[in-house]
Amino acid sequence: MRLGFHAIALLCTLSIAGQAARPSYGIDDAVTVAKKQNLEIAIVRKQIQGARGGFVEARSGYLPSLASTGLYDKREHQQDTRLAMRITTFRVLEEELKGATGKA
């Protein structure tokens, strides 16, 4: 008899604890939770996202496009140039011309 009483008391305690852990929802809350947790709704949302992406891709075909190509070459060592020598030669010639014409 005692064993039966303890078993019934244990079951009652567990059922009360289980009811306290369950939240109570109103209609709006229940609909919101159902929308978040329903797998079919999640699948349809993903399909809508895919359709929007396809729409954007199709619409972009009507827009103008621009394509460019290029070549980038990085040199590790700068080659010697004769540019400095040419500038010096130009200045020397310029000074000679000024001296010959008498202008300062």
N, CA, C and O atoms as a GROMACS GRO file, in nm:
protein
  416
    1MET      N    1   0.080  -0.117   0.000
    1MET     CA    2   0.000   0.000   0.000
    1MET      C    3   0.086   0.126   0.000
    1MET      O    4   0.060   0.223  -0.072
    2ARG      N    5   0.188   0.121   0.082
    2ARG     CA    6   0.276   0.237   0.086
    2ARG      C    7   0.343   0.259  -0.049
    2ARG      O    8   0.358   0.374  -0.091
    3LEU      N    9   0.381   0.156  -0.116
    3LEU     CA   10   0.446   0.167  -0.246
    3LEU      C   11   0.353   0.231  -0.348
    3LEU      O   12   0.397   0.313  -0.430
    4GLY      N   13   0.228   0.196  -0.345
    4GLY     CA   14   0.128   0.255  -0.435
    4GLY      C   15   0.110   0.403  -0.406
    4GLY      O   16   0.098   0.484  -0.498
    5PHE      N   17   0.109   0.440  -0.278
    5PHE     CA   18   0.094   0.581  -0.241
    5PHE      C   19   0.213   0.663  -0.289
    5PHE      O   20   0.196   0.774  -0.340
    6HIS      N   21   0.333   0.609  -0.272
    6HIS     CA   22   0.454   0.680  -0.316
    6HIS      C   23   0.456   0.696  -0.468
    6HIS      O   24   0.499   0.800  -0.519
    7ALA      N   25   0.411   0.595  -0.539
    7ALA     CA   26   0.408   0.602  -0.685
    7ALA      C   27   0.310   0.709  -0.731
    7ALA      O   28   0.339   0.785  -0.823
    8ILE      N   29   0.191   0.714  -0.667
    8ILE     CA   30   0.091   0.815  -0.704
    8ILE      C   31   0.142   0.955  -0.670
    8ILE      O   32   0.123   1.048  -0.749
    9ALA      N   33   0.205   0.971  -0.556
    9ALA     CA   34   0.260   1.102  -0.516
    9ALA      C   35   0.369   1.146  -0.613
    9ALA      O   36   0.378   1.264  -0.647
   10LEU      N   37   0.450   1.052  -0.656
   10LEU     CA   38   0.557   1.085  -0.751
   10LEU      C   39   0.498   1.128  -0.885
   10LEU      O   40   0.545   1.226  -0.944
   11LEU      N   41   0.398   1.058  -0.934
   11LEU     CA   42   0.333   1.094  -1.060
   11LEU      C   43   0.267   1.231  -1.052
   11LEU      O   44   0.275   1.309  -1.147
   12CYS      N   45   0.203   1.260  -0.943
   12CYS     CA   46   0.138   1.391  -0.925
   12CYS      C   47   0.243   1.502  -0.924
   12CYS      O   48   0.223   1.608  -0.984
   13THR      N   49   0.351   1.478  -0.856
   13THR     CA   50   0.458   1.578  -0.850
   13THR      C   51   0.517   1.603  -0.987
   13THR      O   52   0.541   1.718  -1.024
   14LEU      N   53   0.541   1.498  -1.064
   14LEU     CA   54   0.596   1.513  -1.198
   14LEU      C   55   0.500   1.584  -1.292
   14LEU      O   56   0.542   1.665  -1.375
   15SER      N   57   0.371   1.554  -1.281
   15SER     CA   58   0.274   1.618  -1.369
   15SER      C   59   0.261   1.766  -1.335
   15SER      O   60   0.245   1.848  -1.426
   16ILE      N   61   0.266   1.802  -1.209
   16ILE     CA   62   0.260   1.943  -1.169
   16ILE      C   63   0.386   2.016  -1.216
   16ILE      O   64   0.376   2.129  -1.265
   17ALA      N   65   0.501   1.955  -1.202
   17ALA     CA   66   0.626   2.017  -1.246
   17ALA      C   67   0.628   2.033  -1.398
   17ALA      O   68   0.679   2.132  -1.449
   18GLY      N   69   0.572   1.936  -1.469
   18GLY     CA   70   0.566   1.944  -1.615
   18GLY      C   71   0.474   2.056  -1.662
   18GLY      O   72   0.502   2.121  -1.762
   19GLN      N   73   0.364   2.078  -1.590
   19GLN     CA   74   0.273   2.185  -1.627
   19GLN      C   75   0.334   2.322  -1.597
   19GLN      O   76   0.310   2.416  -1.672
   20ALA      N   77   0.410   2.334  -1.493
   20ALA     CA   78   0.473   2.462  -1.459
   20ALA      C   79   0.580   2.499  -1.560
   20ALA      O   80   0.604   2.618  -1.582
   21ALA      N   81   0.645   2.400  -1.622
   21ALA     CA   82   0.752   2.429  -1.718
   21ALA      C   83   0.697   2.470  -1.853
   21ALA      O   84   0.767   2.537  -1.929
   22ARG      N   85   0.574   2.432  -1.886
   22ARG     CA   86   0.514   2.466  -2.015
   22ARG      C   87   0.464   2.610  -2.014
   22ARG      O   88   0.390   2.649  -1.924
   23PRO      N   89   0.504   2.688  -2.112
   23PRO     CA   90   0.452   2.825  -2.117
   23PRO      C   91   0.310   2.825  -2.173
   23PRO      O   92   0.272   2.737  -2.250
   24SER      N   93   0.234   2.924  -2.134
   24SER     CA   94   0.099   2.936  -2.189
   24SER      C   95   0.102   3.044  -2.296
   24SER      O   96   0.161   3.150  -2.277
   25TYR      N   97   0.039   3.017  -2.409
   25TYR     CA   98   0.040   3.107  -2.523
   25TYR      C   99  -0.101   3.155  -2.553
   25TYR      O  100  -0.199   3.083  -2.534
   26GLY      N  101  -0.108   3.279  -2.599
   26GLY     CA  102  -0.233   3.330  -2.654
   26GLY      C  103  -0.236   3.293  -2.802
   26GLY      O  104  -0.144   3.229  -2.852
   27ILE      N  105  -0.340   3.333  -2.872
   27ILE     CA  106  -0.353   3.300  -3.014
   27ILE      C  107  -0.239   3.362  -3.094
   27ILE      O  108  -0.177   3.294  -3.176
   28ASP      N  109  -0.211   3.491  -3.072
   28ASP     CA  110  -0.106   3.559  -3.149
   28ASP      C  111   0.032   3.498  -3.122
   28ASP      O  112   0.111   3.481  -3.214
   29ASP      N  113   0.059   3.466  -2.995
   29ASP     CA  114   0.188   3.405  -2.961
   29ASP      C  115   0.202   3.267  -3.024
   29ASP      O  116   0.308   3.231  -3.074
   30ALA      N  117   0.094   3.190  -3.022
   30ALA     CA  118   0.098   3.056  -3.079
   30ALA      C  119   0.123   3.061  -3.230
   30ALA      O  120   0.198   2.980  -3.283
   31VAL      N  121   0.059   3.156  -3.298
   31VAL     CA  122   0.079   3.169  -3.443
   31VAL      C  123   0.223   3.211  -3.472
   31VAL      O  124   0.284   3.160  -3.566
   32THR      N  125   0.277   3.302  -3.393
   32THR     CA  126   0.415   3.347  -3.413
   32THR      C  127   0.514   3.232  -3.394
   32THR      O  128   0.605   3.216  -3.475
   33VAL      N  129   0.497   3.154  -3.290
   33VAL     CA  130   0.585   3.040  -3.264
   33VAL      C  131   0.571   2.935  -3.375
   33VAL      O  132   0.670   2.877  -3.419
   34ALA      N  133   0.448   2.912  -3.420
   34ALA     CA  134   0.427   2.814  -3.527
   34ALA      C  135   0.495   2.859  -3.656
   34ALA      O  136   0.552   2.776  -3.727
   35LYS      N  137   0.490   2.988  -3.687
   35LYS     CA  138   0.556   3.038  -3.809
   35LYS      C  139   0.707   3.021  -3.800
   35LYS      O  140   0.772   2.991  -3.900
   36LYS      N  141   0.763   3.041  -3.683
   36LYS     CA  142   0.909   3.030  -3.666
   36LYS      C  143   0.955   2.885  -3.673
   36LYS      O  144   1.063   2.857  -3.725
   37GLN      N  145   0.875   2.792  -3.621
   37GLN     CA  146   0.921   2.654  -3.607
   37GLN      C  147   0.870   2.560  -3.716
   37GLN      O  148   0.911   2.444  -3.719
   38ASN      N  149   0.783   2.605  -3.804
   38ASN     CA  150   0.729   2.519  -3.909
   38ASN      C  151   0.831   2.506  -4.022
   38ASN      O  152   0.872   2.606  -4.080
   39LEU      N  153   0.872   2.384  -4.053
   39LEU     CA  154   0.973   2.360  -4.156
   39LEU      C  155   0.923   2.395  -4.295
   39LEU      O  156   0.999   2.444  -4.378
   40GLU      N  157   0.796   2.369  -4.322
   40GLU     CA  158   0.742   2.401  -4.454
   40GLU      C  159   0.746   2.550  -4.483
   40GLU      O  160   0.775   2.593  -4.594
   41ILE      N  161   0.717   2.630  -4.381
   41ILE     CA  162   0.723   2.776  -4.397
   41ILE      C  163   0.867   2.820  -4.420
   41ILE      O  164   0.892   2.908  -4.502
   42ALA      N  165   0.962   2.759  -4.350
   42ALA     CA  166   1.103   2.794  -4.369
   42ALA      C  167   1.148   2.759  -4.511
   42ALA      O  168   1.223   2.835  -4.572
   43ILE      N  169   1.103   2.646  -4.563
   43ILE     CA  170   1.140   2.605  -4.700
   43ILE      C  171   1.083   2.704  -4.802
   43ILE      O  172   1.151   2.742  -4.896
   44VAL      N  173   0.959   2.744  -4.782
   44VAL     CA  174   0.896   2.839  -4.874
   44VAL      C  175   0.968   2.974  -4.869
   44VAL      O  176   0.984   3.040  -4.972
   45ARG      N  177   1.010   3.016  -4.750
   45ARG     CA  178   1.086   3.143  -4.738
   45ARG      C  179   1.216   3.136  -4.820
   45ARG      O  180   1.252   3.232  -4.887
   46LYS      N  181   1.284   3.024  -4.813
   46LYS     CA  182   1.408   3.007  -4.891
   46LYS      C  183   1.379   3.008  -5.041
   46LYS      O  184   1.457   3.062  -5.119
   47GLN      N  185   1.269   2.947  -5.081
   47GLN     CA  186   1.233   2.949  -5.222
   47GLN      C  187   1.201   3.090  -5.270
   47GLN      O  188   1.234   3.127  -5.383
   48ILE      N  189   1.139   3.170  -5.185
   48ILE     CA  190   1.110   3.309  -5.220
   48ILE      C  191   1.240   3.387  -5.235
   48ILE      O  192   1.254   3.467  -5.327
   49GLN      N  193   1.335   3.364  -5.146
   49GLN     CA  194   1.465   3.431  -5.157
   49GLN      C  195   1.534   3.393  -5.288
   49GLN      O  196   1.592   3.479  -5.355
   50GLY      N  197   1.528   3.267  -5.326
   50GLY     CA  198   1.587   3.223  -5.451
   50GLY      C  199   1.520   3.286  -5.571
   50GLY      O  200   1.586   3.324  -5.668
   51ALA      N  201   1.388   3.298  -5.565
   51ALA     CA  202   1.315   3.359  -5.676
   51ALA      C  203   1.351   3.507  -5.688
   51ALA      O  204   1.363   3.557  -5.800
   52ARG      N  205   1.367   3.576  -5.576
   52ARG     CA  206   1.408   3.717  -5.581
   52ARG      C  207   1.547   3.731  -5.641
   52ARG      O  208   1.573   3.823  -5.718
   53GLY      N  209   1.636   3.640  -5.607
   53GLY     CA  210   1.771   3.642  -5.665
   53GLY      C  211   1.767   3.620  -5.815
   53GLY      O  212   1.840   3.685  -5.890
   54GLY      N  213   1.681   3.528  -5.860
   54GLY     CA  214   1.667   3.504  -6.003
   54GLY      C  215   1.610   3.626  -6.074
   54GLY      O  216   1.649   3.656  -6.187
   55PHE      N  217   1.518   3.696  -6.008
   55PHE     CA  218   1.460   3.817  -6.066
   55PHE      C  219   1.567   3.925  -6.082
   55PHE      O  220   1.573   3.991  -6.185
   56VAL      N  221   1.649   3.943  -5.980
   56VAL     CA  222   1.756   4.044  -5.987
   56VAL      C  223   1.855   4.008  -6.097
   56VAL      O  224   1.901   4.095  -6.171
   57GLU      N  225   1.887   3.880  -6.108
   57GLU     CA  226   1.980   3.836  -6.212
   57GLU      C  227   1.921   3.859  -6.352
   57GLU      O  228   1.991   3.904  -6.442
   58ALA      N  229   1.794   3.828  -6.368
   58ALA     CA  230   1.730   3.847  -6.500
   58ALA      C  231   1.721   3.996  -6.534
   58ALA      O  232   1.742   4.034  -6.649
   59ARG      N  233   1.691   4.078  -6.436
   59ARG     CA  234   1.681   4.222  -6.459
   59ARG      C  235   1.816   4.283  -6.494
   59ARG      O  236   1.823   4.379  -6.570
   60SER      N  237   1.922   4.228  -6.440
   60SER     CA  238   2.054   4.283  -6.468
   60SER      C  239   2.097   4.260  -6.612
   60SER      O  240   2.187   4.328  -6.661
   61GLY      N  241   2.034   4.165  -6.681
   61GLY     CA  242   2.065   4.141  -6.821
   61GLY      C  243   2.026   4.257  -6.911
   61GLY      O  244   2.080   4.272  -7.020
   62TYR      N  245   1.933   4.340  -6.867
   62TYR     CA  246   1.889   4.455  -6.945
   62TYR      C  247   1.975   4.579  -6.920
   62TYR      O  248   1.964   4.677  -6.994
   63LEU      N  249   2.058   4.576  -6.821
   63LEU     CA  250   2.142   4.692  -6.788
   63LEU      C  251   2.271   4.689  -6.868
   63LEU      O  252   2.317   4.582  -6.908
   64PRO      N  253   2.329   4.806  -6.894
   64PRO     CA  254   2.457   4.807  -6.966
   64PRO      C  255   2.567   4.746  -6.880
   64PRO      O  256   2.561   4.746  -6.757
   65SER      N  257   2.666   4.694  -6.947
   65SER     CA  258   2.776   4.633  -6.873
   65SER      C  259   2.908   4.692  -6.921
   65SER      O  260   2.917   4.748  -7.031
   66LEU      N  261   3.006   4.680  -6.841
   66LEU     CA  262   3.139   4.732  -6.870
   66LEU      C  263   3.240   4.625  -6.836
   66LEU      O  264   3.236   4.565  -6.729
   67ALA      N  265   3.330   4.601  -6.928
   67ALA     CA  266   3.434   4.502  -6.905
   67ALA      C  267   3.569   4.566  -6.933
   67ALA      O  268   3.583   4.644  -7.027
   68SER      N  269   3.665   4.534  -6.853
   68SER     CA  270   3.799   4.587  -6.877
   68SER      C  271   3.901   4.479  -6.845
   68SER      O  272   3.878   4.389  -6.765
   69THR      N  273   4.013   4.492  -6.910
   69THR     CA  274   4.124   4.401  -6.883
   69THR      C  275   4.248   4.484  -6.862
   69THR      O  276   4.254   4.600  -6.903
   70GLY      N  277   4.343   4.428  -6.802
   70GLY     CA  278   4.467   4.501  -6.778
   70GLY      C  279   4.579   4.406  -6.743
   70GLY      O  280   4.560   4.287  -6.723
   71LEU      N  281   4.698   4.464  -6.738
   71LEU     CA  282   4.816   4.387  -6.705
   71LEU      C  283   4.895   4.465  -6.601
   71LEU      O  284   4.922   4.584  -6.618
   72TYR      N  285   4.930   4.400  -6.498
   72TYR     CA  286   5.007   4.463  -6.393
   72TYR      C  287   5.142   4.392  -6.387
   72TYR      O  288   5.148   4.269  -6.375
   73ASP      N  289   5.246   4.469  -6.396
   73ASP     CA  290   5.379   4.410  -6.394
   73ASP      C  291   5.461   4.482  -6.288
   73ASP      O  292   5.479   4.603  -6.295
   74LYS      N  293   5.508   4.408  -6.193
   74LYS     CA  294   5.588   4.467  -6.087
   74LYS      C  295   5.733   4.429  -6.111
   74LYS      O  296   5.768   4.311  -6.123
   75ARG      N  297   5.814   4.529  -6.118
   75ARG     CA  298   5.957   4.504  -6.134
   75ARG      C  299   6.024   4.508  -5.999
   75ARG      O  300   5.995   4.594  -5.915
   76GLU      N  301   6.114   4.416  -5.979
   76GLU     CA  302   6.182   4.413  -5.851
   76GLU      C  303   6.297   4.513  -5.847
   76GLU      O  304   6.327   4.569  -5.741
   77HIS      N  305   6.360   4.536  -5.958
   77HIS     CA  306   6.471   4.630  -5.962
   77HIS      C  307   6.443   4.733  -6.070
   77HIS      O  308   6.400   4.699  -6.181
   78GLN      N  309   6.469   4.859  -6.037
   78GLN     CA  310   6.448   4.964  -6.136
   78GLN      C  311   6.566   4.964  -6.231
   78GLN      O  312   6.682   4.959  -6.190
   79GLN      N  313   6.533   4.971  -6.358
   79GLN     CA  314   6.641   4.975  -6.456
   79GLN      C  315   6.696   5.117  -6.464
   79GLN      O  316   6.626   5.215  -6.441
   80ASP      N  317   6.823   5.124  -6.496
   80ASP     CA  318   6.885   5.255  -6.511
   80ASP      C  319   6.824   5.325  -6.632
   80ASP      O  320   6.805   5.265  -6.737
   81THR      N  321   6.794   5.452  -6.614
   81THR     CA  322   6.740   5.529  -6.725
   81THR      C  323   6.836   5.641  -6.759
   81THR      O  324   6.922   5.679  -6.679
   82ARG      N  325   6.821   5.692  -6.878
   82ARG     CA  326   6.905   5.802  -6.921
   82ARG      C  327   6.829   5.934  -6.913
   82ARG      O  328   6.870   6.034  -6.971
   83LEU      N  329   6.719   5.934  -6.841
   83LEU     CA  330   6.638   6.054  -6.830
   83LEU      C  331   6.713   6.165  -6.759
   83LEU      O  332   6.708   6.280  -6.805
   84ALA      N  333   6.783   6.137  -6.650
   84ALA     CA  334   6.858   6.240  -6.578
   84ALA      C  335   6.967   6.299  -6.667
   84ALA      O  336   6.992   6.419  -6.663
   85MET      N  337   7.029   6.216  -6.747
   85MET     CA  338   7.134   6.265  -6.836
   85MET      C  339   7.073   6.355  -6.944
   85MET      O  340   7.135   6.455  -6.981
   86ARG      N  341   6.957   6.324  -6.994
   86ARG     CA  342   6.892   6.406  -7.097
   86ARG      C  343   6.853   6.542  -7.041
   86ARG      O  344   6.868   6.643  -7.109
   87ILE      N  345   6.803   6.546  -6.917
   87ILE     CA  346   6.767   6.674  -6.856
   87ILE      C  347   6.891   6.761  -6.839
   87ILE      O  348   6.887   6.881  -6.866
   88THR      N  349   7.000   6.701  -6.795
   88THR     CA  350   7.124   6.777  -6.779
   88THR      C  351   7.172   6.830  -6.914
   88THR      O  352   7.214   6.946  -6.924
   89THR      N  353   7.166   6.749  -7.017
   89THR     CA  354   7.208   6.793  -7.151
   89THR      C  355   7.119   6.907  -7.199
   89THR      O  356   7.170   7.001  -7.259
   90PHE      N  357   6.991   6.901  -7.175
   90PHE     CA  358   6.898   7.006  -7.215
   90PHE      C  359   6.933   7.137  -7.144
   90PHE      O  360   6.932   7.243  -7.206
   91ARG      N  361   6.962   7.130  -7.017
   91ARG     CA  362   6.996   7.252  -6.942
   91ARG      C  363   7.126   7.312  -6.994
   91ARG      O  364   7.139   7.434  -7.004
   92VAL      N  365   7.222   7.229  -7.025
   92VAL     CA  366   7.349   7.281  -7.078
   92VAL      C  367   7.324   7.350  -7.211
   92VAL      O  368   7.375   7.459  -7.235
   93LEU      N  369   7.247   7.288  -7.297
   93LEU     CA  370   7.216   7.349  -7.427
   93LEU      C  371   7.136   7.478  -7.408
   93LEU      O  372   7.159   7.574  -7.481
   94GLU      N  373   7.045   7.479  -7.313
   94GLU     CA  374   6.966   7.598  -7.288
   94GLU      C  375   7.055   7.714  -7.242
   94GLU      O  376   7.038   7.828  -7.285
   95GLU      N  377   7.151   7.683  -7.155
   95GLU     CA  378   7.243   7.787  -7.108
   95GLU      C  379   7.332   7.838  -7.221
   95GLU      O  380   7.362   7.957  -7.227
   96GLU      N  381   7.374   7.749  -7.308
   96GLU     CA  382   7.456   7.792  -7.422
   96GLU      C  383   7.378   7.883  -7.515
   96GLU      O  384   7.432   7.982  -7.566
   97LEU      N  385   7.250   7.849  -7.538
   97LEU     CA  386   7.167   7.932  -7.625
   97LEU      C  387   7.144   8.070  -7.562
   97LEU      O  388   7.146   8.172  -7.632
   98LYS      N  389   7.122   8.074  -7.434
   98LYS     CA  390   7.103   8.202  -7.366
   98LYS      C  391   7.230   8.286  -7.375
   98LYS      O  392   7.224   8.407  -7.395
   99GLY      N  393   7.344   8.220  -7.359
   99GLY     CA  394   7.472   8.293  -7.368
   99GLY      C  395   7.499   8.344  -7.509
   99GLY      O  396   7.555   8.453  -7.526
  100ALA      N  397   7.460   8.267  -7.608
  100ALA     CA  398   7.484   8.306  -7.746
  100ALA      C  399   7.393   8.420  -7.788
  100ALA      O  400   7.433   8.504  -7.868
  101THR      N  401   7.272   8.423  -7.737
  101THR     CA  402   7.180   8.529  -7.776
  101THR      C  403   7.193   8.650  -7.687
  101THR      O  404   7.141   8.756  -7.720
  102GLY      N  405   7.260   8.638  -7.576
  102GLY     CA  406   7.284   8.750  -7.488
  102GLY      C  407   7.172   8.774  -7.389
  102GLY      O  408   7.172   8.878  -7.322
  103LYS      N  409   7.077   8.684  -7.377
  103LYS     CA  410   6.967   8.698  -7.280
  103LYS      C  411   7.007   8.634  -7.150
  103LYS      O  412   7.077   8.533  -7.148
  104ALA      N  413   6.963   8.694  -7.040
  104ALA     CA  414   6.998   8.642  -6.910
  104ALA      C  415   6.892   8.559  -6.850
  104ALA      O  416   6.908   8.508  -6.740
   0.00000   0.00000   0.00000
